[in-house]
Amino acid sequence: MITLFRNHLFITLGIIATAITTLGFQTNQKVAAATSNQLTYGKITNNSLHRLGTIRQLTRSQLAEDHHLTGKQVQQLVYLPLPKRLTAHNFTLSRTHLTIHLVKNSYNVNEVAIPLNKLTGIILNRYMPKQYDYVKPATPKKVVSLTFDDGPDPTLTPKLLKILQRYHVHATFFEVGSSVMKYPAVSRSVLKDGNQIGNHSWNHPQLTNLSNSRARHQIALTDAAIYKATGTLPQYVRPPYGAINSRVGNLFDRPIIQWSVDSRDWAYLNTPKTVNHVLATTHNGSIILMHDIHPTSVAAVPQIISTLKKRGYTFVLLPNLIQRPLLAGLQYFGRGDYRGV
């Protein structure tokens, strides 16, 4: 009788334990499902349209990286149907990737998986594994960034690259698509040397004077030329003449890089005047605008670099200068100076 009672008790306890385990498993499933259902772009970006725009462009860049696209396909990336509402939730967030689930598209791609290391500072830290937490880059106290517009030039840009190598300085080159198409090897050298390339339109029109479709086409054509030359899409846009407004600025889903120091090398066409002007107007956190299509400009670079280094400045690329994630639809003029369009 005692044995029978014990067996009955063990069976009963086993049933109860199984029920509790099942209930717990179902509860965990529900919590996981609820958490997944609650996640929107708004939640993971702190309701930032700028961060959402950045995710859209990262999706395009990742698609281009994962698939060998033709120039025409790169031009069409700007039309890829991607979420514009913060309430959208067509994504899966894992411990390694943000996977964007796409609607039917001309690329026949169902999803794009963006590694989380590319989303540091874009997705809020609380939704990221600890190793991807955004940490402000540590930089020296006095920093500046050199930027060069309107290249590549087949003679002057390689000469400038040698100067930058000699002084162990990297810069950002905002290239014109029509020139990239002519001199793709020069653009490859720019990236190979550790510099960055930005989009400076196809043939340098004032974008605010163009229709949406024509302005977008200027950027898309240049994206295609840079991608064909280097295998990557440019991260930044610098509008010709710095001319931008909200209508045009929101077409590209990229940070818009302006400047705080205009060297006026294009006006002076005189090396000593260019040097003096840059040295007189540079301050901590400056983005310096120059051009790699004028001999007098390239000749000014050694003295500018050497003198600013003697004054305690370190030359850094844009992320280390800005010290915060560079987001789509914002203009960056220098450290601590960023504005909407």
N, C-alpha and C positions, 0 to 999 in steps of 0.2 A: 504493500500500500504506500509506504514511504517512497519507495523507488518510483512508483507510478506518479505520485504527487510531484516529485522532483522533476521527472521528465516533462510533466505537464507545465510546471513552472518555467523550465528552461525554454520550452517551445513558446510559451506566452511571452517571455522576456525577449526571445529572438524576434518574434513578430513585432513587438513594440519597438525594438532597436531598429529593425528594418524600416518600419514606418517612419521613425524619427529621421533616419538617414535619408530616406526618400524625400521626406518633407524638406529636410535641409538642402538636399540637392536641387529640388524644385524651386526652393526659395532663392538659392544662389543663382539658378538659371534666370529667375524672374528679375532679380537685382541686376544681373549682367545685361539682360535684355532691356530692362528699363533704362539702365545707364547708357547703353548703346543708342536706344531710341531718343534719349534726351540730348545727346550730343549733336550740336549744330555748328556751323561755321562761326556763328555769333559767340557761342560758348567757348570754343577753343581759341578764339582771337580777341576776346574781350570786346565783342561787337565793333571790331575795327574793319571798315571797308578797305582801308589801305592794306591791312594784312590779308584780307580775302583776295584783293587784286594781286598781291605778291604770290599767293598760293596758285592763282590762275596762271601766272607767268611761269612759275616753277613747274606746273603741270605741262605746259607747252615745251619748256626746255627739256624736261625729263623724257617726254615723248620723242623729241628730236634726238636725244642722246641714245635712247633705246632702239630706235628704228632708223635705218639709213634712208633719209628723206631726200627727195629731189628738190631742186630750187623752187619749183612751183608749189610743192607741198609745204615747204617752209613759209612761203608767202601766204598760204591759206591758214596757217596756224592761228592767226589773229581772229579768224572766224570760227574756230573750234568752239562748239557749244559748251560753255562752262558756267558754273553757278555765279549769279550776281547778287543773290539775296542771302543775308546772314542767317535766315531761317532754314536754308537748304541743309540737307544732311546726307548727300550722296557720296559718303566716304566711309572707310573703315580705318580706324586708328589702332595699330598694333604697337608692340614694343620696339619695332624696327622701322616701320614705314607708315606713311599716310597714303592710303590707296584711294584714288579718286575713281568712282564708277561713272563711266561716260555713257551718254545717250548715243544713239546711232550716229555715226560720223563717216566722213569720206576716207578716213584712215583705216577703217575696219578694226579699230582698237577699242576693246571693251573697258579697260582700266589702265591707269597709270599709277605706279607705286613710287612715291617720292621718299628716299631715305630720310630718316628723322634728322640726321646731322645737317641737312640742308634747310631744316625748318627751325633751327635753334633761334629763339627770339621772335619767331613768327607765331608759333603755337605757344600758348602760355605754359610756363614751367610746370604747373600742377597737372598737366595732361601729358607730360613727357617723362620718360625714364630719367633718373638723376643725371646720367652721363651726358644728357643733351640739354641740361639747364643752360639758359643764356647767362654768360658772365661777361661783363664789360671788358673789352681788351685792355690790357695794361700797356700804356705807351709812355714815352718820355714826356716831360713837361711841355716842351716846345716842339710842335710838329707842324708840318705843312705837306700839302699834296701838289705834285706837278701834274698838269693835264695839257695835252696837245691836241689841237683840232685840225681838221681838214685834210689829213693824210689818208692813206700812205703815199709818200713820195718815193720814187725808185732810187733816188740818190741821197736826199737829205734825211729821210727816216732811218736808213741803215747807219748813216753817220751819227745821228742822234743816239741810236741804240748803243753804239760803241762808247759814246760819252757817258751814258747812264751806267754802262757796265764798269767803266773805269772808276766811277765814283760810288759804285755799289748802291745805286738809287733805282727805284722802280717808279713808273708813272702810269697814268691812264690815258689811252689814245682814243679820241672820239673820231672815228673814221667815216669818210664819205663813201657810200656804197659804190658809186661809179668808179672811184679810184681803187677800191678793194677788188673790183672785178678785173681791173687792168693789172694790178700788182698783188695777187694773192700771196705770193711767197714772202713779200714784205710783212703782210699781216701775220702770217705764220711765225715769222721771226719775232714780231712784237710779243706774241704770247709765249713763245718758247723761252724768251729771256726773263719771264716772270712778271711781265706787265699785264695790264688789263686793257680790253678793248670795249668801247662803248659805241652806240649807234648815233651818228650825226646826220642822218637823212641820206637820201640818194644823191641829190645834186644841189643841196644847200638852199632851198627856198625858205621863205618865212612861213612856217607851218600855219600860223594863225590866219594867213590870207587864203588858205586852201580849204576846200570842203572836207568833211570828215573822211570820205572815201579816198580823196587824193592825199590827205595828210597821212592816213593809215598806210596807204600804198608806198609812200616815201620810206616809212620805217620798215615795212614788210620786205621791200626790195633789198634794203640794206641788210636786214637780218639774213636773207637768203644768201647774199654775197659773202657775208662774214662766216656763215655756217659752211658754205661750200669751201671757203679758204681754210678754215680752222677746225671745223667739226663741232663748233659750239655756237650758241646764241649769245649775243651781248646782253649783259645784265642791266646796263644803264642806257638812258637816252639823254643826249644833250641837244636841245633844239637849236637850230641855227639862229644866231644873234641873241640867243637866250629868250626868244619870243615864245611865250606860252600863255595859255589861258585854261580855264577849267574844261572847256569843250574839247580842246586838243589834248590837254594833259591827261585826261582820263581815257584816251583811246589806246594807250600802250601798255598799261599794267606794269609799269616799271618806275623806279626812282628817276627823277629828273635832276641831273647834276648841273648846277649853275657854277658860279665862281664868286670869290670875294676880292680877288686881285686880278684886274685886267692889265696884262703887261703892255698893252697897246703896241705890241710888236708889229702888228698889221698896219698901223698908222705911221709909226716911226720909220720902219725899215732901216733902222740904225742901231747897231749893236750897243754902243755905250749908252744911248738914251734908254734903250730897253732895259739894260742892266740897272741903271740908276732908278728907273721908275719902279721896277719890281722890288729892289732893295728898300726903297723909301716907303712902299705901301704894304709890304708883307707884315703880318702879325701872327700870333699864335693861333693855329687852327685854320689858316688860310688855304683856300683852293686857288691855285695860281693858273690862270689861263694863258697859254702860249700856242704857237702854231709850228708844225713841223714841215711847212711848205715854203718858208722864207730862209735863205741862207743867213741873214742877219739875226734871225731868231735862234737858230741852232747854234750859231757862234756865241750867243749870249749865255747859253746854258752853263758852261763850265764855271764862269765867274759867279753866276747866280748861286749855283750849288756850293761852291767852295766858300763864298762869303757867308751864306746863311748857316753853313755848318760851323764856321768859326764863331758865329753869334749864338751857337748852342742849339740850332734847329736840327731835327731829324726828319728825313723825308719818308713818308709812309703812304700806303695805298688808302683808298677812301674808307673802307670799313674801320681801319684803325684810327683814322682821323675823326670820323663822325662818332665813333664809340657807341653806336646803337644800331639796331638793324635798319638797313636802308629799305624803305617801303615804297610800294607803288603809289603813284599819285601825289607824292610829296617832292618839293623842290629843296635841294641841299645847296647852301651857299658857303658853308664852312662849319667848323665845329660849333655846336650849339645854335646854329642858325638854319632851321628848316621850317618850311611853310607849305601850306596847301596851295593848290593852283586855282 
